[in-house]
């Protein structure tokens, strides 16, 4: 049995701005994925580790924001990444809050209008 999520895509209109936001918040370097008809920048992936990777995607006909799917990124302390999100031009929608035995979450809105979740155990 595998984890239910195998891949995610976050749709953007301004790839340069979105790249700067996600690289600043998560201290990662996104890499180009060549795919016909769309521009994609992938998050780093460790194939031998659990969890899913994904990409920022700019594709005609697909707009960011307001979509009903929420991707949660794992963090050591979600309050740290929430502060980075605000500093990188995003907005903190919900400050760090307890979800009981499952740890903590914070919700932020990226520079493209997409809400993402941040999850940590502390």
C-alpha positions in Angstrom: 0.0 0.0 0.0 1.3 3.4 -1.0 0.5 6.9 0.3 -2.5 8.3 -1.4 -0.8 11.2 -3.0 1.8 10.5 -5.7 2.2 14.0 -7.3 0.9 17.5 -7.0 0.7 20.5 -9.2 0.4 24.2 -8.1 -0.9 26.3 -11.0 0.7 29.8 -11.5 0.5 32.7 -13.9 3.9 34.3 -13.1 6.5 31.5 -12.9 9.3 33.8 -11.9 7.4 35.3 -9.0 6.1 31.9 -7.9 9.5 30.3 -8.1 11.0 33.1 -5.9 8.2 32.6 -3.3 8.5 28.8 -3.0 12.3 28.8 -3.0 12.4 31.5 -0.3 9.8 29.8 1.9 11.2 26.2 1.7 14.9 26.9 1.1 15.0 24.7 -2.0 15.9 25.0 -5.6 13.2 24.1 -8.1 14.3 22.4 -11.3 12.9 22.6 -14.8 10.8 19.7 -16.1 10.4 19.6 -19.9 6.8 19.0 -20.8 5.1 19.9 -24.1 2.5 22.7 -23.8 3.4 23.8 -20.3 6.1 25.3 -18.1 7.0 23.2 -15.1 9.4 23.7 -12.1 9.8 20.6 -9.9 10.3 20.5 -6.2 13.3 18.4 -5.1 12.4 14.7 -4.6 14.1 11.9 -2.7 12.8 8.7 -4.4 13.7 6.5 -1.4 11.9 8.7 1.1 8.1 8.7 1.8 5.8 11.4 0.6 5.1 13.0 -2.8 6.8 15.6 -4.9 5.3 18.0 -7.4 5.7 21.1 -9.5 4.7 24.6 -10.2 2.9 24.6 -13.5 2.1 27.4 -16.0 -0.3 26.1 -18.6 -2.9 27.9 -20.8 -6.4 27.4 -19.5 -5.4 26.6 -15.9 -5.6 29.4 -13.4 -4.2 29.6 -9.8 -6.3 30.2 -6.7 -9.8 29.2 -5.6 -9.5 25.5 -6.5 -10.7 23.3 -3.6 -7.5 21.3 -3.2 -5.0 22.0 -0.4 -1.4 20.7 -0.5 0.3 20.5 2.9 4.1 20.8 3.0 6.0 19.1 5.9 8.1 21.4 8.0 10.1 21.2 11.2 8.1 24.1 12.7 5.3 25.4 10.5 5.4 28.9 12.2 8.9 29.4 10.7 7.7 28.7 7.1 4.6 30.8 7.7 6.8 33.8 8.6 8.9 33.1 5.5 5.8 33.1 3.4 4.7 36.5 4.6 8.2 37.9 4.1 8.3 36.4 0.5 5.2 38.3 -0.5 2.5 35.8 0.5 -0.1 36.1 3.2 -0.7 34.1 6.4 -4.3 33.0 6.3 -4.2 31.0 9.6 -1.4 31.2 12.1 0.1 28.0 13.5 -2.6 26.0 15.4 -2.7 22.6 17.1 -4.4 19.7 15.5 -4.1 17.6 18.6 -2.0 14.4 18.3 -1.3 15.1 14.7 0.8 18.1 15.4 0.3 21.7 14.0 -0.7 23.4 10.8 -0.6 26.9 9.4 -2.3 28.1 6.2 -0.7 30.6 3.8 -1.6 32.1 0.5 1.2 32.2 -2.1 2.0 35.1 -4.5 -0.3 33.5 -7.1 -3.4 33.3 -4.9 -3.1 29.6 -4.0 -3.6 28.5 -0.4 -1.1 25.9 0.8 -0.9 24.1 4.2 2.2 23.8 6.4 2.4 20.9 8.8 4.8 20.1 11.6 4.8 17.9 14.7 6.1 20.7 16.9 
